Amino acid sequence: CGPCVSNIPEFISLCSKYKSKGVEFIALSQDKSSEKVEKLVSEKGMNYHVAIDNGSADWFKVKCYPTVVVVDRSGKIAWIGQPWDEAFEKAIAAVSKN
C-alpha cells in the first residue's frame, strides 16, 4: 500500500540505527507474489527482512496498514501501533535495552 511504501525510508533508517543493539526488523507483505516483493526490496534498498504474510496479520490483530508490532526478546508484544506514532521509536529503544 502507498502508506506502507512511504514508510520504507524511515524503517531503513531505524534498522541502521538499532541493528547494532540487536533489533531486527521484519516486514510482512500482503502481496503473495514473491517476485513483486523481491523487486520492491531491491528497488527501495530495504536493509531488513521482508516476508510474505501467511496469516500473521490476523495473529497480531492488525486492523489497518501499515501497522507496526514491536516484540521484545522474550517474544512478548511490547507495542502495536502506526509507524508515524512518536511512541514507535520509544518502543524500539525500550526493547533494545533489554
C-alpha positions in Angstrom: 0.0 0.0 0.0 1.1 3.6 -0.5 1.5 4.5 3.2 3.5 1.3 3.7 5.9 2.1 0.9 6.2 5.7 2.0 7.5 4.5 5.4 10.3 2.4 3.9 12.9 5.2 4.3 12.1 5.5 8.0 12.4 1.8 8.5 15.7 1.7 6.7 17.0 4.5 8.9 15.7 2.8 12.1 17.1 -0.5 11.1 20.5 1.0 10.6 20.3 2.8 13.9 19.3 -0.1 16.0 20.9 -3.1 14.3 24.0 -3.0 16.5 21.7 -3.2 19.5 20.3 -6.5 18.4 17.0 -5.1 16.9 15.7 -6.9 13.9 13.0 -5.6 11.5 10.7 -7.9 9.6 8.1 -6.5 7.2 5.1 -8.6 6.3 3.9 -8.2 2.7 0.2 -8.7 1.9 1.3 -9.3 -1.7 1.5 -13.0 -2.3 3.9 -12.6 -5.3 7.5 -13.2 -4.2 8.7 -11.7 -7.4 6.9 -8.4 -6.7 8.2 -8.4 -3.1 11.8 -9.1 -4.2 11.5 -6.3 -6.8 10.3 -3.8 -4.2 13.1 -4.8 -1.8 15.7 -4.3 -4.5 14.3 -1.0 -5.8 13.9 0.5 -2.4 17.2 -0.8 -0.9 15.5 -2.3 2.1 18.0 -3.4 4.7 15.6 -5.6 6.7 13.8 -8.8 6.2 10.6 -9.0 4.2 8.3 -12.0 4.5 5.0 -12.8 2.7 2.2 -12.8 5.3 0.7 -16.2 5.8 -1.8 -15.1 8.5 0.4 -13.3 10.9 -1.5 -10.1 10.4 -4.6 -11.9 11.9 -2.5 -13.2 14.8 -1.3 -9.7 15.6 -4.9 -8.4 15.2 -3.8 -5.9 12.6 -6.7 -3.7 11.7 -5.1 -1.3 9.2 -1.9 -0.9 7.2 0.8 0.0 8.0 0.8 -1.4 11.5 4.0 -1.9 13.5 4.4 -4.6 16.1 7.3 -4.4 18.5 8.2 -7.7 20.0 10.7 -7.9 22.9 13.5 -10.5 23.2 11.3 -12.9 25.2 8.7 -12.9 22.4 6.1 -10.7 24.1 4.4 -7.9 22.2 5.7 -4.7 23.6 3.8 -2.3 21.4 1.4 -2.1 18.5 0.6 1.0 16.5 1.3 3.0 13.4 4.8 4.0 12.3 4.1 7.7 12.5 3.2 7.5 16.2 6.1 9.1 18.2 5.8 6.1 20.6 7.1 3.8 17.9 10.8 4.6 18.2 10.4 4.8 22.0 9.2 1.2 22.0 12.1 0.2 19.8 14.6 1.9 22.2 12.9 0.3 25.2 13.2 -3.3 23.8 16.8 -2.7 22.6 17.9 -2.1 26.2 16.5 -5.4 27.4 
